[in-house]
Amino acid sequence: MTHQSDIFQQLTSTSTVGVSSAVFAELCMALYERELKQLSQQPQVSISLLQRRLQSLPYHVKNAAQGMLESDAPYTLDIQNASWQTPQKRQLSVSATQPSKLQRWLTHSARLGDTVPIFDFRLPIQQARLDSIDRIDKAQQRVHCNMHGWFSFQGECLEVEGDKLRLLRPDHANLAPAFCGHQWNHKGRIDPRTLALREVLLATTVTF
């Protein structure tokens, strides 16, 4: 099994152009530590699966760290916590013009692999999350996202019990809460959540 010292050596062996090795290493370690914590909390994970995930972890962490440092996202990058920050809205909401904007984008500009924001309005915790498009069905005016399933071109979720999930066009305003892990409960804003490594990697593919 890969040990922590081995992983740290792999993480810091590749420097990022224009960025000090100390900054790169700090970002890598923040990503690595929280991913290791998440892995340790997963129930009923087999040893072989855990080994495979640990072996691939340095590769994904380095890519995520380099992507975060090179990203042109218009949000503040917190190196110590490996997260983006921006002011949070008072509540999670979708504008009345969003369905038509999304439909135009999906019809004319969307591509497979594009990163998109998903708003989850289910209580007790409402969240903005990142997902990716893996199928576009223009004939039936629907699109499939890797984690959240099928949505109409107007952003409505077509899955069972998906009436409170919404797909949105990936513009600055809609991506901001998803990049920054913003959350709300019935009283309003609560502390942001930590993005999973998968979401961080998706975020680094977005060009603003």
C-alpha positions as CSV (number, residue, x, y, z in Angstrom):
1,M,0.0,0.0,0.0
2,T,1.2,3.5,-0.7
3,H,2.3,5.3,2.5
4,Q,1.7,9.0,3.4
5,S,5.4,9.8,3.1
6,D,5.6,8.3,-0.4
7,I,2.5,10.3,-1.5
8,F,4.0,13.5,-0.1
9,Q,7.2,12.9,-2.1
10,Q,5.2,12.3,-5.3
11,L,3.1,15.4,-4.7
12,T,6.0,17.8,-4.3
13,S,8.2,16.3,-7.0
14,T,6.5,18.3,-9.7
15,S,6.7,22.1,-9.5
16,T,4.2,24.5,-11.2
17,V,5.5,27.2,-13.5
18,G,5.4,30.6,-11.8
19,V,4.3,29.2,-8.5
20,S,6.6,28.5,-5.5
21,S,7.0,24.9,-4.6
22,A,5.9,25.7,-1.0
23,V,2.6,27.1,-2.3
24,F,2.1,24.1,-4.5
25,A,2.9,21.7,-1.8
26,E,0.6,23.4,0.7
27,L,-2.3,23.2,-1.7
28,C,-1.5,19.6,-2.5
29,M,-1.4,18.6,1.2
30,A,-4.7,20.4,1.9
31,L,-6.3,18.4,-0.9
32,Y,-4.6,15.1,0.1
33,E,-5.5,15.4,3.8
34,R,-9.2,16.0,3.3
35,E,-9.4,13.3,0.7
36,L,-7.7,10.8,3.0
37,K,-10.2,11.8,5.8
38,Q,-13.1,11.2,3.4
39,L,-11.7,7.8,2.4
40,S,-11.3,6.8,6.1
41,Q,-15.0,7.6,6.7
42,Q,-16.4,5.5,3.9
43,P,-18.1,2.4,5.3
44,Q,-17.4,-1.1,3.9
45,V,-14.6,-0.2,1.6
46,S,-12.5,-3.2,0.5
47,I,-8.8,-3.1,1.0
48,S,-8.2,-3.6,-2.7
49,L,-10.4,-0.6,-3.6
50,L,-8.8,1.5,-0.9
51,Q,-5.3,0.6,-2.3
52,R,-6.3,1.6,-5.8
53,R,-7.7,4.9,-4.7
54,L,-4.6,5.7,-2.6
55,Q,-2.3,4.7,-5.5
56,S,-4.1,7.1,-7.9
57,L,-4.5,9.9,-5.3
58,P,-1.1,11.7,-5.9
59,Y,-1.9,11.9,-9.6
60,H,-5.4,13.4,-9.1
61,V,-4.2,15.7,-6.3
62,K,-1.4,17.1,-8.4
63,N,-3.7,17.7,-11.3
64,A,-6.2,19.4,-9.0
65,A,-3.7,21.6,-7.3
66,Q,-2.1,22.7,-10.6
67,G,-5.5,23.3,-12.1
68,M,-6.6,25.5,-9.1
69,L,-3.4,27.6,-9.4
70,E,-3.8,28.0,-13.1
71,S,-7.6,28.6,-13.1
72,D,-8.9,32.0,-14.2
73,A,-11.9,31.6,-11.9
74,P,-13.0,35.0,-10.6
75,Y,-13.0,33.8,-7.0
76,T,-10.5,34.1,-4.2
77,L,-8.3,31.0,-3.9
78,D,-7.7,29.9,-0.3
79,I,-4.4,27.9,-0.4
80,Q,-4.5,26.6,3.1
81,N,-8.0,25.1,2.7
82,A,-7.8,24.3,-1.0
83,S,-11.0,26.1,-1.8
84,W,-12.5,29.1,-3.6
85,Q,-14.3,31.9,-1.8
86,T,-16.7,34.6,-2.8
87,P,-19.6,36.4,-1.1
88,Q,-22.6,34.1,-0.6
89,K,-26.2,35.0,-1.6
90,R,-28.9,35.2,1.0
91,Q,-30.7,32.3,-0.6
92,L,-30.4,29.8,-3.4
93,S,-32.5,30.9,-6.4
94,V,-32.9,30.6,-10.1
95,S,-33.8,33.6,-12.3
96,A,-36.9,33.5,-14.5
97,T,-34.8,33.8,-17.6
98,Q,-32.6,30.8,-16.7
99,P,-34.6,28.1,-18.6
100,S,-34.4,29.9,-21.9
101,K,-30.7,30.8,-21.5
102,L,-29.9,27.2,-20.6
103,Q,-31.9,25.9,-23.6
104,R,-30.0,28.2,-26.0
105,W,-26.7,27.2,-24.5
106,L,-27.4,23.4,-24.7
107,T,-28.7,23.8,-28.3
108,H,-25.8,25.8,-29.7
109,S,-22.7,25.7,-27.4
110,A,-22.7,22.8,-25.0
111,R,-20.2,19.9,-25.5
112,L,-19.7,16.5,-23.9
113,G,-17.6,16.8,-20.8
114,D,-18.6,20.4,-20.0
115,T,-18.8,21.2,-16.3
116,V,-22.2,22.5,-15.2
117,P,-23.8,23.7,-11.9
118,I,-26.6,21.7,-10.3
119,F,-28.8,23.5,-7.7
120,D,-30.3,21.2,-5.1
121,F,-33.3,22.8,-3.4
122,R,-34.1,19.9,-1.1
123,L,-34.1,20.6,2.7
124,P,-32.7,20.4,5.3
125,I,-29.5,21.4,3.4
126,Q,-29.7,23.2,0.0
127,Q,-26.5,23.0,-2.0
128,A,-24.9,24.1,-5.3
129,R,-22.8,21.3,-6.8
130,L,-20.7,20.6,-9.9
131,D,-21.4,17.9,-12.4
132,S,-20.4,17.1,-16.1
133,I,-22.4,16.4,-19.2
134,D,-21.9,13.0,-20.7
135,R,-24.8,12.9,-23.2
136,I,-26.8,15.4,-25.2
137,D,-30.1,14.3,-26.7
138,K,-31.2,17.1,-29.0
139,A,-34.0,15.1,-30.5
140,Q,-35.7,14.7,-27.1
141,Q,-34.4,18.0,-25.7
142,R,-32.7,16.4,-22.8
143,V,-29.2,16.2,-21.4
144,H,-27.6,13.6,-19.1
145,C,-25.2,14.6,-16.3
146,N,-22.7,12.1,-14.9
147,M,-23.9,12.1,-11.2
148,H,-27.4,13.6,-11.3
149,G,-29.0,11.9,-14.4
150,W,-31.3,13.3,-17.0
151,F,-32.5,16.9,-17.2
152,S,-34.7,18.7,-19.8
153,F,-33.2,21.5,-21.8
154,Q,-35.0,23.9,-19.5
155,G,-33.1,22.5,-16.5
156,E,-35.8,20.4,-14.9
157,C,-34.6,17.0,-13.5
158,L,-36.3,14.1,-15.2
159,E,-35.2,11.5,-12.5
160,V,-37.5,10.1,-9.8
161,E,-37.8,12.5,-6.9
162,G,-35.8,15.0,-8.9
163,D,-38.3,17.8,-8.9
164,K,-36.1,20.0,-6.7
165,L,-32.9,19.6,-8.7
166,R,-32.1,22.2,-11.4
167,L,-29.5,22.2,-14.1
168,L,-28.2,25.7,-14.9
169,R,-26.1,27.3,-17.6
170,P,-22.5,27.4,-16.5
171,D,-22.0,31.2,-16.3
172,H,-20.2,33.2,-13.6
173,A,-23.3,33.8,-11.5
174,N,-24.4,30.2,-11.4
175,L,-20.9,28.6,-11.0
176,A,-19.9,30.8,-8.1
177,P,-21.9,29.0,-5.4
178,A,-20.9,25.6,-6.8
179,F,-17.2,26.5,-6.9
180,C,-17.3,27.8,-3.3
181,G,-19.5,25.1,-1.8
182,H,-22.3,27.4,-0.7
183,Q,-25.1,25.9,1.4
184,W,-28.3,27.1,3.0
185,N,-30.9,25.7,5.5
186,H,-34.4,27.0,6.4
187,K,-32.9,29.9,8.2
188,G,-30.5,31.0,5.4
189,R,-26.8,30.8,4.8
190,I,-24.7,28.3,6.6
191,D,-20.9,27.4,6.4
192,P,-19.7,26.3,3.0
193,R,-19.1,22.6,2.4
194,T,-15.8,21.2,1.2
195,L,-15.8,20.2,-2.4
196,A,-15.0,16.6,-3.2
197,L,-11.8,16.0,-5.2
198,R,-13.9,15.1,-8.2
199,E,-15.7,18.5,-8.1
200,V,-12.4,20.3,-7.7
201,L,-11.1,18.6,-10.9
202,L,-14.3,19.5,-12.7
203,A,-13.9,23.1,-11.6
204,T,-10.4,23.3,-13.0
205,T,-11.7,22.5,-16.5
206,V,-13.9,25.6,-16.6
207,T,-12.7,28.6,-18.6
208,F,-14.2,32.0,-17.7
